[in-house]
Amino acid sequence: MSDQPAITLSDIGKTYVVRTKAGALRRHRNEVKAVDGVSFAVEAGEMVGYLGPNGAGKSTTIKMITGILTPTSGRLRVLGLKPVAQRRMLAKHIGVVFGQRSQLWWDLPLIDSFDLLHHVYATEPGRHKHNVAEFIDRLDLGEFLTTPVRQLSLGQRMRGELTAALLHDPELVVLDEPTIGLDVVSKHAVRTFLQDVNAQRGTTVLLTTHDLDDVEQLCKRMLIIDHGRVLLDQSVADFKKEHGTRRTLVVEFEHVVDPVQLAHATVARCEGPQQWLSFDRSVTTAAALISELAELHAIRDLSIDEPEIEDLVRGLYKS
């Protein structure tokens, strides 16, 4: 549709008016800024993770991007369109999946929902047939296509939701908690499917989630929002490199020994012949520590634990 970025937010704000009781007949008028001057762009073909704690402004941002809410201030363009003013046109070019809301017909078999969406989006019959067949194969939908949506498991329904959101070949897909409540097998199926859609079709994906494994496995870039403002806009790799300098060296000695004493590492835990040594990789290296340990005691086994991205993000929130 446009050579511009798929999504552009320039100093976007959204303010709600909240009235609180102040006496028998009086009410106080308070303004609450759900989003406060958010600016970022998502290029066509990117897959970006949009993170933040509850109440940070994620869902409000998503609703403005999809044309459900009107920004109070700032400039917003999605695929070159104004989301609210041109909502009907925009709907033809985006797909949306909300983890807690369904776009499928509850009492109809899953395949009937796909047929109805063909008419809703007025897609070309041959292309619709091709997409249905491809998604049935990729997401393994065949066993429950004739099952009413209300009888599907959460994992089955989410696979149906993803298919419904992509049947009309959208240029942009906005996903709000797409793996919430899913088991390990279903999560893997959803993640693999999204990777393929992004890589093979060039579909732009904006993903909001509390499951940071989603971001780490799917996205090269992450945005973190809190109190309505963007705290961080960085590649996932750079974020881990910059904020995840602490590592843990797990060493198993041939025999049980006292906690080792090293200048640039501290023993965080001992369990039999195993010791967990915490160190800052900006100060020293695992190789240097291993060399020191080998001079002190006979070593049976070694491993290095990388910091979890969830712990890194939690630490950023606290700071």
Secondary structure, DSSP 8 states (H G I E B T S, - for coil): --SS-SEEEEEEEEEEEEEEE-SSS-EEEEEEEEEEEEEEEE-TT-EEEEE--TTSSHHHHHHHHTTSS--SEEEEEETTB-TTTTHHHHHTTEEEEETT---S-TTSBHHHHHHHHHHHHT--HHHHHHHHHHHHHHTT-GGGTTSBGGGS-HHHHHHHHHHHHHTT--SEEEEESTTTT--HHHHHHHHHHHHHHHHHH--EEEEE-S-HHHHHHH-SEEEEEETTEEEEEEEHHHHHHHH--EEEEEEEESS------BTTBEEEEEETTEEEEEEETTT--HHHHHHHHHHHS-EEEEEEE---HHHHHHHHHH-
